[in-house]
Amino acid sequence: MKLVLPSIKYEQSFREAMEEFKQAEGKKQDIELSLVKRYDESTSFTEFVEKLSGEAEGKFLKEGYVPHTIFWLVDNEKFIGWLDIRHRLTDHLREVGGHIGYAIRPSERGKGNGNKILELALPKAKELGIMSVLVTCKEDNVASAKVIEKNGGVLEDMRTHTDGITRRRYWIHLK
Ligand SMILES: CC(C)(COP(=O)(O)OP(=O)(O)OC[C@H]1O[C@@H](n2cnc3c(N)ncnc32)[C@H](O)[C@@H]1OP(=O)(O)O)[C@@H](O)C(=O)NCCC(=O)NCCS
């Protein structure tokens, strides 16, 4: 199991995972909706991967977005999930998204992959110079709160944003 940068090498498994996300029952988290939507809007897989890669270098960013690096968690050729590291915080990210977002494909949940992806994310954050990592989750996202706490997250507070949603805000201090 390892983190890789987005690559067309994983196209088939990635496409299968996106179908799983779409078909999964229940209310989807913002992070799930964001990548699925972007994938759907792309005209080709190559273009999709190029855009993801470019955003890490500050290219193709939407207004108000900061450079961010997406990594895919893979097990051999199989796509398991992804994470997104924002290189710095904005006022919005400080309340809503934090530095790191992650999602595991529905068929691979409940097997420790959530804990693993955040564990693997932390050295990547450090490489980007982020020593205090803000990770947030919606108040009722029990699985994500456990993942953050298991990875050393210290709860700062719970804040209700202008969207009416209350989020837990955790800091992970890296050494
Ligand atoms: C949150 C998410 C990444 C967790 O992934 P996962 O692979 O199921 O996580 P794990 O198997 O490592 O489990 C992590 C912990 O959550 C617990 N857990 C998993 N699913 C749970 C659920 N539905 N309800 C309660 N606890 C749950 C596990 O028991 C485990 O606890 P433990 O470490 O004390 O044993 C996954 O549910 C997901 O992708 N959700 C949608 C996207 C999302 O919410 N991202 C986070 C945004 S902040």
The ligand as an SDF file (V2000), in Angstrom:
LIG
                    3D

 48 50  0  0  0  0  0  0  0  0999 V2000
  -13.7090    8.5840    6.7280 C   0  0  0  0  0  0  0  0  0  0  0  0
  -13.1530    7.4190    5.9090 C   0  0  0  0  0  0  0  0  0  0  0  0
  -11.9230    7.9300    5.1530 C   0  0  0  0  0  0  0  0  0  0  0  0
  -12.7520    6.3090    6.8620 C   0  0  0  0  0  0  0  0  0  0  0  0
  -12.1650    5.2790    6.0890 O   0  0  0  0  0  0  0  0  0  0  0  0
  -12.1360    3.7520    6.5630 P   0  0  0  0  0  0  0  0  0  0  0  0
  -11.2500    3.0480    5.6060 O   0  0  0  0  0  0  0  0  0  0  0  0
  -13.4980    3.2400    6.7670 O   0  0  0  0  0  0  0  0  0  0  0  0
  -11.4000    3.9290    7.9780 O   0  0  0  0  0  0  0  0  0  0  0  0
  -10.7860    2.7910    8.8810 P   0  0  0  0  0  0  0  0  0  0  0  0
  -11.2130    1.4420    8.4300 O   0  0  0  0  0  0  0  0  0  0  0  0
   -9.3190    3.0690    8.9860 O   0  0  0  0  0  0  0  0  0  0  0  0
  -11.4960    3.0850   10.2500 O   0  0  0  0  0  0  0  0  0  0  0  0
  -11.1290    4.2120   11.0310 C   0  0  0  0  0  0  0  0  0  0  0  0
  -11.8950    4.1390   12.3370 C   0  0  0  0  0  0  0  0  0  0  0  0
  -13.2580    4.5140   12.0970 O   0  0  0  0  0  0  0  0  0  0  0  0
  -14.1070    3.4850   12.5630 C   0  0  0  0  0  0  0  0  0  0  0  0
  -15.2150    3.4520   11.6250 N   0  0  0  0  0  0  0  0  0  0  0  0
  -15.1650    3.1310   10.3140 C   0  0  0  0  0  0  0  0  0  0  0  0
  -16.3830    3.2740    9.7820 N   0  0  0  0  0  0  0  0  0  0  0  0
  -17.2020    3.6770   10.7780 C   0  0  0  0  0  0  0  0  0  0  0  0
  -18.5670    4.0120   10.8510 C   0  0  0  0  0  0  0  0  0  0  0  0
  -19.3520    3.9460    9.7700 N   0  0  0  0  0  0  0  0  0  0  0  0
  -19.0600    4.4100   12.0380 N   0  0  0  0  0  0  0  0  0  0  0  0
  -18.2670    4.4900   13.1150 C   0  0  0  0  0  0  0  0  0  0  0  0
  -16.9600    4.2130   13.1150 N   0  0  0  0  0  0  0  0  0  0  0  0
  -16.4410    3.8040   11.9610 C   0  0  0  0  0  0  0  0  0  0  0  0
  -13.2870    2.2240   12.5530 C   0  0  0  0  0  0  0  0  0  0  0  0
  -13.7610    1.2930   13.4710 O   0  0  0  0  0  0  0  0  0  0  0  0
  -11.9240    2.7510   12.9460 C   0  0  0  0  0  0  0  0  0  0  0  0
  -11.8740    2.9360   14.3400 O   0  0  0  0  0  0  0  0  0  0  0  0
  -10.6060    2.4030   15.1580 P   0  0  0  0  0  0  0  0  0  0  0  0
   -9.3890    2.9980   14.5080 O   0  0  0  0  0  0  0  0  0  0  0  0
  -10.8520    2.9000   16.5270 O   0  0  0  0  0  0  0  0  0  0  0  0
  -10.6560    0.9240   14.9990 O   0  0  0  0  0  0  0  0  0  0  0  0
  -14.2010    6.8390    4.9070 C   0  0  0  0  0  0  0  0  0  0  0  0
  -15.3640    6.5250    5.6090 O   0  0  0  0  0  0  0  0  0  0  0  0
  -14.5610    7.7770    3.7790 C   0  0  0  0  0  0  0  0  0  0  0  0
  -13.9020    7.8040    2.7550 O   0  0  0  0  0  0  0  0  0  0  0  0
  -15.6370    8.5490    3.9650 N   0  0  0  0  0  0  0  0  0  0  0  0
  -16.0940    9.4860    2.9720 C   0  0  0  0  0  0  0  0  0  0  0  0
  -15.1670   10.6540    2.8540 C   0  0  0  0  0  0  0  0  0  0  0  0
  -14.8870   11.3080    4.1750 C   0  0  0  0  0  0  0  0  0  0  0  0
  -15.7170   11.3740    5.0590 O   0  0  0  0  0  0  0  0  0  0  0  0
  -13.6790   11.8340    4.2700 N   0  0  0  0  0  0  0  0  0  0  0  0
  -13.2230   12.5580    5.4350 C   0  0  0  0  0  0  0  0  0  0  0  0
  -13.6280   13.9540    5.2660 C   0  0  0  0  0  0  0  0  0  0  0  0
  -13.1150   14.8580    6.7060 S   0  0  0  0  0  0  0  0  0  0  0  0
  1  2  1  0
  2  3  1  0
  2  4  1  0
  2 36  1  0
  4  5  1  0
  5  6  1  0
  6  7  2  0
  6  8  1  0
  6  9  1  0
  9 10  1  0
 10 11  2  0
 10 12  1  0
 10 13  1  0
 13 14  1  0
 14 15  1  0
 15 16  1  0
 15 30  1  0
 16 17  1  0
 17 18  1  0
 17 28  1  0
 18 19  1  0
 18 27  1  0
 19 20  2  0
 20 21  1  0
 21 22  1  0
 21 27  2  0
 22 23  1  0
 22 24  2  0
 24 25  1  0
 25 26  2  0
 26 27  1  0
 28 29  1  0
 28 30  1  0
 30 31  1  0
 31 32  1  0
 32 33  2  0
 32 34  1  0
 32 35  1  0
 36 37  1  0
 36 38  1  0
 38 39  2  0
 38 40  1  0
 40 41  1  0
 41 42  1  0
 42 43  1  0
 43 44  2  0
 43 45  1  0
 45 46  1  0
 46 47  1  0
 47 48  1  0
M  END
$$$$
